[in-house]
Amino acid sequence: LETSKQFAARHPQVTLDAYIDDFTLSATGKNEKEVRRLLKRAAIDLLAVIKKELKCQIAKNKSAVVASSDKLAKEVASDLGSIWGQARPERRKERRPSVLD
């Protein structure tokens, strides 16, 4: 818990969600270049936290990048490929309005 608080303090513009053994980083910015920069920096830091503090490894075959555009997904996957393994780029599916919207 303390580790995630410290991570959040180092990356205030990036959201870290953790579900048991799955981590998700998300960010919004004024443009894709800013989002790419924020996520790359946070991903490098998260990998260090996972390895050094949690004493775990990344399942490289399960890493994926989901983004608002194909271009951004491919760029972030390329940035992270050497860090995480082969991150697969995936475009975020458009959310359909529901009755509750």
Residue pairs with C-beta under 8 A, 6 or more apart in sequence:
3 49
3 53
3 54
4 16
4 18
7 16
7 42
7 45
7 46
7 49
8 16
10 45
11 38
11 41
11 42
11 45
13 27
13 28
13 29
13 38
14 25
14 26
14 27
14 38
14 39
14 42
15 24
15 25
15 26
15 27
16 23
16 24
16 25
16 42
16 46
17 23
17 24
17 26
18 24
21 56
23 46
23 50
25 39
25 42
25 43
25 46
27 35
27 38
27 39
27 42
28 35
29 35
29 38
32 69
32 71
32 72
32 75
35 67
35 72
35 76
36 72
36 75
36 76
36 79
39 76
39 79
39 80
40 76
40 79
40 80
43 79
43 80
43 83
43 84
44 83
47 58
47 83
47 84
50 56
50 57
50 58
51 57
58 84
58 85
60 84
60 85
60 86
61 85
61 86
63 80
63 84
63 85
63 86
63 87
63 88
64 87
64 88
64 89
64 90
65 73
65 76
65 77
65 80
65 87
65 88
65 89
65 90
66 73
66 90
66 91
66 92
67 73
67 76
67 89
67 90
67 91
67 92
68 91
68 92
69 91
70 89
70 91
73 89
73 90
73 91
74 89
76 87
76 89
77 87
77 88
77 89
80 87
81 87
